[in-house]
Amino acid sequence: MSYQSAFGITAAAISGGAVPLAAVSQSEPQNTMATVLCCNCGVPIDGTSGLSMCYDCIKLSVDITEGIQRESSLSLCKNCDRFLRPPNQWVNAQLESRELLALCLKRLKGLTKVRLVDASFIWTEPHSRRIKVKLTVQGEVFTNTIIQQSFEVEYVVISTQCPDCAKSFTANTWRAAVQIRQKVSHKRTFFYLEQLILKHNAHRDTISIQETKDGLDFFYSQKNHAAKMLDFLAAVAPIRTKKSEELISMDTHTSVRSYKFTFSVELVPICKDDLVCLPKKIARASGNIAQLTLCNRVGNSVHLLDPQTLDTMDLQPTTYWRQPFSTLATGLNLTEFVVLDIELTGVTKGKMSLADATVARSSDMGRNDVTFYVRTHLGGILHPGDTVLGYFLSNVNFNHELWDTLDQSTVPDVVLVKKSYPRKKKNKGRNWKLKRMAKEYNEMEDSGNSMSSKQRQLERDRVERDYELFLQELEEDPELRGTINLYKQGNSQNPGRQTLPKASKMEGVEHVDVDMDTGDHKMAGVDNMDVDHAKDTDDEGADDGDSDDGSYEGSLPEVGLDELLDEIDELTLEDGYHEE
């Protein structure tokens, strides 16, 4: 058929005129389809499909979404922000996430009769407690006829409480408990352990946390959660574990028993900067190291250092618990010395440099000319005129069985431990802060011991003093700061006096400013055996550890901004705890 003839036939059909038969007969043979009119709107349609209505009329008259819910509900636990997946599973799902969309689709009835093509969220106000989802489905209405329709479903979020949270607010509902103890006179180890737990989020499965006089108790709803905590503690601290179980109930017909499990965890009672006297057997087995050593660092093992030769050893927990022993002296027995002269010997090991130093006690300055010639591992950081803390062993006698085994002729007069930094009393806060775990205090022990209000106040003051000492160690030790998370101080304009957080029944974390006022308590820079010396040193402005807020003078290492983290993601949590 030519172009002109085809154009003429098309124009005649559009204008409603008749098409000449000659033109049709002269045209080439073609497959013509039967044409009928739509019974609803009269539009010509293909009659061979067997339909009496056009596609548009079918979409208007047939609803394939009939029988599918347009409204439904979702159960949300207001404490842990988990959604209920029927019948009894609680899952974490963020708003407009794939997990929440899958949960919404499973809640709809009748969705299996059609084919789901697309699903998406429609934005709603977060506080409206409404979630809207737009669905696009396809369905077959007649033979070989498939239509596609879209509709909206609205979900109402209902606040409820999951069984785990319900148990957390009920007493004695735990199934496993981890009791951490350390037999020392301070709590600096637990402060450091608390920061490690927060950094690695090892407390996420706990029902509640209780603080006791000698340690912490963690309670869990399942035994495997407690086992995870034990694995974490074994990786970061030298411990030994004992397990006990208590029968709660037993079904006599099926012999099914229900137990409560308690794991007792005891930390090795050796802390950083402690003076340790090793048994001869352990010292000889560890490279014939000297018996008198310093605790340089505590990880999953105890790292000991000989300050006379820079020899080191790792005391494994299994080795210690086979032959346990106590320390000779702790950080509370440190005495302040002044460096008069220092000379390097040329022996180095890592960051430590061996040196010969001439020191004198700060309390003897201006009174006598008694000096001590000692060998120390602090040659790389000490200079004449610096103050340093150490153990004064010249006229001391320890009531310790291992001390009697030492050759007294080889015992030095002074063992220097760490450099001391003078502190001034100024109302100036730190530019960083730490997180703290929200803990309950176990009042059962206090009631059993019949502690008076004055004794409880002294105990709180002791905890504050230990916490301030821990913060000072963080400022002076960059390696220690690298193992935990420090956060930028949000409100440094009004530091004021900050105390330790009160007991809280909500598990989680809270933010506590670290610029504490420790009052008139004596710190590690004061010799416990010389109270008059402490008063004189305080008048002279030396390092008595009596710091109100942690403002310093001297060459104290500063905490750089690159070591601090922002807490943008934690603002909602912090506000929530303050509201509680």
Steps between C-alpha positions, in 0.01 A plus 500: 500500500633841410549781745221710348240221517583416860476867596159530335355200679627621840365850446160368401484275809587788731247735344228237532451457126471172313803341347457412127484127437718540193769642713471211738497243223798652339692500826739225595363204708512574878391332827204698629393451868139490614399820678226543762388791708556527878174431681569783740653790307457389135869513407598249226703213641648176376223243488726199472603527867150414617465819709193720498663796679807705425805503725418839655148394592630177653735700726212723610250225564719222643697536832768234542596643843168395651563280801839659583520695825534875476569545871712295739708537818860444610612430856808697613680455831550852640807397701718315248339634175437154358201395287298185555521239226215257574468278677764585763817633334623855560727650233693826460382709204571865424238727347470464120738204501472180300444300820205718599352481148520120505333499841219724371434280197479188714234664715262545202230241437391418143825607337563146378211520249678758284852556374700770681687724257625788716489621862629825649457717809307827504658755734315570824588692816704279735289597801171427320526127572389432142683314224366518143603262221414532129450164326475418128345163411397309190212256460317302229131595465403323177668252274838638387415836656728640773453841659725696737377719788661699784363569847613615846507314830520678836655336805443618856799455731384370837734540797543189708769320699695195388554210741872576532434855614225381730746267666754779540255694719418196710728372772669159481413427136857451380630163386875571503716740700865604467657626823830687452718551805852624576646497849667841501443819696398716201269489198724637225510159331121491476491853359734391221310174447177700476644710217612187313150351533343819365744524210428146381130512599544181700210585732228510232333173613485579871169520684646711780835602648560526873793668668624341820771597745765279340391482138217476245218253434359446150166320461381324182187327381694224320806299587671555163492877554696454821744275314567782252583734786741243646678471165533878482638527854754224433623697196557830684585408862682227696219303662395165633141375487290273718155376405209408724140411428180498701198285425186712471236248395462152350219330311457157658329362189757603238804551730553845350698718742537876520823644640651834593869532416751720683851564369748637752781694333801604707757741363867464584557746792796669330450846350708741300795657691482242782822374656514121464731245655503180293553154645841361414354214297301733273791745466741225393249353254457844339855555377650533847347846545549685829243429770430868570305636201248766403165438333536690174170412333201268546330334204391138469824439690704701751805671348783536756814710464835493676591873530866412561561314171187567283424127494132419455275200542134411446337338800220281367183459712543122513853542634388747763205299628717189543708695752314821591674781686421857599676823409752670727367855450238678291464847351372637829847444654689712248734770626596816314864559406686783326750416225834671571706344222455233236741323264403258223682168482425445131284190553156536342205271445208640307402831658691427821856620560716385787660781700673572830323773697567691819177576686389640833170483681286810465441501874879518559552805280618782726532270801798274425732402218404131475510383136460162333683365197263271309472330163172559319322416176368858464817649354325610182250732671672619820707817525666674794237688701213265411288335765454125490302248702664187635515247780728589790650169613791625710340467843193294421418149618218315325302235679527270200641148479662562159670818627694289750637282217671797330868575539476835679840608365358505147183690589524863382423788732252654255301356209377778271162430338371795298545868439286735705339820375422796728134594524346832595160571650317684227140470390580383153345189351629240258411512133399132490267263678420131530191285479377314804283192529168545678528274803288417801666493838456183702351630824472152648867501600467841664199391702681180602807694610291768676696784345431841647443808290851624582653171386303512176621854439859392558450215255363739236793733557742211457337405169523860380866511598572178308312634199703820500821297519383297202438820301845628589653174376317546170645849461853385574499178294429534123517123451228449760280761329538317170319193635175680593266761352519864612232749398500874453374704788160640407468770768839620617380848601369390838698200614411524868507207737398171345436181691463142399158407351221392728354153481277447200276210408547554129771297335721682254740791518491852627739789455686639797730800495839411638598831656440385859574675822664257735499722806784454748566131440858385471609369160780280371753780512503497882691263722243324717751459782572873534195720552701802607703475182176506299392824664839663441502393139150643455616837630799501268278437195655165415315195369281393791236359271248733663350615173161662474446468129813381325662827392876473473826676465817351363547269204195280553408327171182654365214301353485607135179557310596224257464250789143611581183366340177679419183360651245606239351152481451491877311825550159331507617242752648767724182705496298191580706417806482855632123489467491181699 
